Amino acid sequence: MHVEFLVEEPSAEATLLNIVPKMLQDVTFRIHPFQGKQDLLNKLLPRLKGYRNWLPEDWKIVVLVDADDEDCKELKVKLEEKAETAGLMTKSRRTGESYFQVLNRLAIEELEAWFFGDVDALHAVYPRVSLNLGKNFRAGFSKISVARDVSVNMVPERNRSKSFQVFHEGLLSLLE
């Protein structure tokens, strides 16, 4: 199996490079970072249409975007509609045990929130950070460095972020 990840920025790419092998063994993958959320959303439909024309049966597409301040349900509907318009079946819209090609996932609020779901991983990289830290951690750190360094230490099963667990469960469903 092969998975194509479409993500909105290089920090998501840095994170996935470290955590995907922890969740999906014996699966090849490639990550395509865009230049922000709007860039990804603007290019998503043509990209999905391109995949539709040649996508092998054992390939999946995972779209990951930050919810930011958008309504999560509305954003998810946008992603689902783009896949449907492109002629691809999503996990959310499949019926029963039917085959799907696209998994749409949101990082709630932002990808960095996933790091707060695994405080032990944060603490391993930044020992001065309290294990009881608040959300003020981000100030002054490079997003890509934090993403790369913290994700190396993340343990998917112990992460308490709800959106991370939904992402993790979605990736595991690709193997079904």
Helices and strands as residue ranges (DSSP letters): E 2-7, H 10-23, E 28-33, H 37-52, E 59-66, H 72-85, E 102-107, H 112-116, H 119-125, G 135-138, H 143-153, G 156-158, H 162-173
